[in-house]
């Protein structure tokens, strides 16, 4: 079994109000090299990102959200393996 260096970062995001915000966040984050999956939950005002931790750190994702005008707070960051 090959373990991949994937991690998941979960952010509470201030300023996340509608489907336009949801689409913007998803589009921008998915275009970053190393990002594998993005889930934006409007109701919970939460963004979960699965990414390759050897390519980018979680704080880069937070800075990207901040540059879009949102207020991200890291809730959880965990390492994971996969095959």
C-alpha positions in Angstrom: 0.0 0.0 0.0 1.4 3.4 -1.0 0.9 6.1 1.5 0.4 9.5 0.0 1.2 12.8 1.8 -2.4 14.1 1.8 -3.7 16.2 4.5 -7.1 17.7 5.2 -7.6 21.3 6.4 -10.9 22.4 7.7 -11.7 26.1 7.9 -14.5 28.1 9.5 -15.0 30.9 7.0 -16.4 34.3 7.9 -18.0 36.1 5.0 -19.4 33.0 3.3 -23.0 33.9 2.5 -24.2 32.5 -0.8 -23.7 30.2 -3.8 -21.6 32.8 -5.5 -19.1 32.8 -2.6 -19.3 29.0 -2.6 -18.4 28.8 -6.3 -15.6 31.4 -6.1 -13.9 29.6 -3.2 -14.2 26.2 -4.9 -12.9 27.4 -8.2 -9.9 29.3 -6.8 -8.8 26.6 -4.4 -9.2 23.8 -7.0 -6.9 25.6 -9.3 -4.0 25.5 -6.8 -1.4 22.8 -7.5 -1.6 20.1 -4.9 -5.2 20.6 -4.0 -7.1 17.3 -4.5 -10.6 18.1 -3.2 -12.6 21.1 -2.0 -15.9 21.0 -0.2 -17.7 24.3 0.7 -20.6 24.0 3.1 -22.7 27.2 3.0 -24.9 26.2 5.9 -22.0 25.5 8.3 -19.8 28.2 6.7 -17.0 25.7 6.4 -14.4 24.8 3.8 -12.7 21.4 3.8 -9.6 21.0 1.6 -7.7 17.8 0.9 -4.2 18.6 -0.4 -0.7 17.3 -1.0 1.2 18.5 2.1 4.5 18.1 0.2 3.4 20.7 -2.3 1.8 23.3 -0.2 1.1 24.1 3.5 -2.3 24.7 5.0 -1.5 28.3 5.8 -1.2 29.0 2.0 -4.8 27.9 1.7 -5.8 30.2 4.6 -3.9 33.1 3.0 -5.7 32.4 -0.3 -9.1 32.6 1.4 -8.0 35.8 3.1 -6.9 37.3 -0.2 -10.4 36.7 -1.6 -11.9 38.7 1.3 -12.9 35.9 3.6 -11.9 35.4 7.2 -10.7 31.8 7.6 -10.0 30.1 10.9 -8.3 26.7 10.9 -10.5 24.2 12.7 -8.7 21.0 12.0 -5.6 20.0 10.1 -4.9 16.3 9.8 -2.5 14.1 7.9 -3.9 11.2 6.0 -2.8 8.3 3.9 -4.1 6.8 0.9 -3.3 4.4 -1.9 
